[in-house]
Each structure stands twice: as C-alpha cells, then as structure tokens.
Amino acid sequence: MMGFGYGGYGGMMGGGFGVIIMTIVVIDLILLGIWLYKQINK
C-alpha cells in the first residue's frame, strides 16, 4: 500500500478527503465512548 503520509486510508481515498473521513471517524469514536461511559455510570 502506498501511504500518502496518512497510512492506508489516506492513501486509498486520496489526499484531503481521506483526512476528513479519518477526522469524522475519530470524532464518532469519541462520542461513542462518552455515551458508553454515561450508560455504564448510571
């Protein structure tokens, strides 16, 4: 795999678009983590 500096995802999706996708994924994971944390601590 040719990484354009962003590893697999960035290389496959090409440039800035890959970075946007990765940012959205990271934010989703953080929000999911917060939600799960709240569910556990009820």
Number of C-alpha atoms within 10 A of each C-alpha: 8 11 13 15 10 16 12 14 19 20 17 15 13 14 15 11 14 19 16 12 13 15 12 12 12 12 11 12 12 12 12 12 12 11 11 11 11 10 9 7 6 5
